Amino acid sequence: MWCYRKALRTCWEEHKINEGVLQAAHVTERLLDQLIKRKLHYAGQVIRGSSGHLLHLALEGRIKGRRGRGRPKRSWTDDIKQWTHYRTYGEIKWKADSREELGVMVVNLRTEEGT
């Protein structure tokens, strides 16, 4: 957003909302949506087991040890469950076994912004 504002010479004192800046810059696809799609594709590869055993263990949170105090960190599975609106990791794993169904999940992604 900062780069778009600089390119459009928008001063922060104008208090323009991000959506207005994106419309003025004629941006149709947001960077966040691209990152989410790539992360989901990579998670699908890891779930199918094509990326190695250690990555699979890390994705499922089965690494031994204890975390520090405080709020639990956000995990990959939490993000994927939120974006795909599946309730359990088992459902996601079952869908990701098929590349076609993973592709359908990526197409039907829903982020919090509604895109």
Secondary structure, DSSP 8 states (H G I E B T S, - for coil): -HHHHHHTT--GGG---HHHHHHHTT--S-HHHHHHHHHHHHHHHHHHTTT-HHHHHHHHT---S---SSS----HHHHHHHHHT-SSHHHHHHHHTSHHHHHHHHHT---TT--
